[in-house]
Amino acid sequence: DGGITQSPKYLFRKEGQNVTLSCEQNLNHDAMYWYRQDPGQGLRLIYYSQIVNDFQKGDIAEGYSVSREKKESFPLTVTSAQKNPTAFYLCASTSLSEGAHEQYFGPGTRLTVT
Amino acid sequence: QKEVEQNSGPLSVPEGAIASLNCTYSDRGSQSFFWYRQYSGKSPELIMFIYSNGDKEDGRFTAQLNKASQYVSLLIRDSQPSDSATYLCAVKTSYDKVIFGPGTSLSVIP
């Protein structure tokens, strides 16, 4: 089955620790995105990548880092510099070669930092 | 002015009625428009997209786009309790960025 997977579904960390969220897609999509969603809020773009070994900051990149070493994978690291890391993190991907460039989402990772 | 705005919720409709969800956007050159449904605790799921003026129908869902008024809407006919969710409008702008609206919460009352 084609799709986007994120792991883990739930993640608990102590303040001051870095944590890495996994995102993998087997849709052969070019672009991948990381969003953050806080309760009752819309989606805010953290980072995105349109090609391997290249990525751009979104609206709220401070305290986060990413890598894109493979087309299928776009892991997000939440560093200790992120002041309010507790949130629902969503990974998405899209094909840039056809269609309206609609984004498809993974199931999300809910991160709680105490 | 926010780039993408949606009608404030929560919106409540009785089962079987038509639910109307509205979205306005600020970038006149925006190219594509998307509607997502998000159940509580889940990730957004694409319902449909539209990029030409007029209506686009898919089952009980109809998207309507009016670029002159910078307005896109989603109509849900014969609303069911299973349609209760938050609906997100997303707009692909002229500078190739997708902006999401804050969402409208819909509750369909049996």
Boltz contact constraints between the chains, C-beta under 6 A:
constraints:
  - contact:
      token1: [A, 42]
      token2: [B, 100]
      max_distance: 6.0
  - contact:
      token1: [A, 42]
      token2: [B, 102]
      max_distance: 6.0
  - contact:
      token1: [A, 42]
      token2: [B, 103]
      max_distance: 6.0
  - contact:
      token1: [A, 43]
      token2: [B, 100]
      max_distance: 6.0
  - contact:
      token1: [A, 90]
      token2: [B, 43]
      max_distance: 6.0
  - contact:
      token1: [A, 100]
      token2: [B, 32]
      max_distance: 6.0
  - contact:
      token1: [A, 100]
      token2: [B, 49]
      max_distance: 6.0
  - contact:
      token1: [A, 100]
      token2: [B, 51]
      max_distance: 6.0
  - contact:
      token1: [A, 102]
      token2: [B, 34]
      max_distance: 6.0
  - contact:
      token1: [A, 102]
      token2: [B, 46]
      max_distance: 6.0
  - contact:
      token1: [A, 102]
      token2: [B, 49]
      max_distance: 6.0
  - contact:
      token1: [A, 105]
      token2: [B, 43]
      max_distance: 6.0
  - contact:
      token1: [A, 105]
      token2: [B, 44]
      max_distance: 6.0
  - contact:
      token1: [A, 107]
      token2: [B, 43]
      max_distance: 6.0
  - contact:
      token1: [A, 108]
      token2: [B, 43]
      max_distance: 6.0
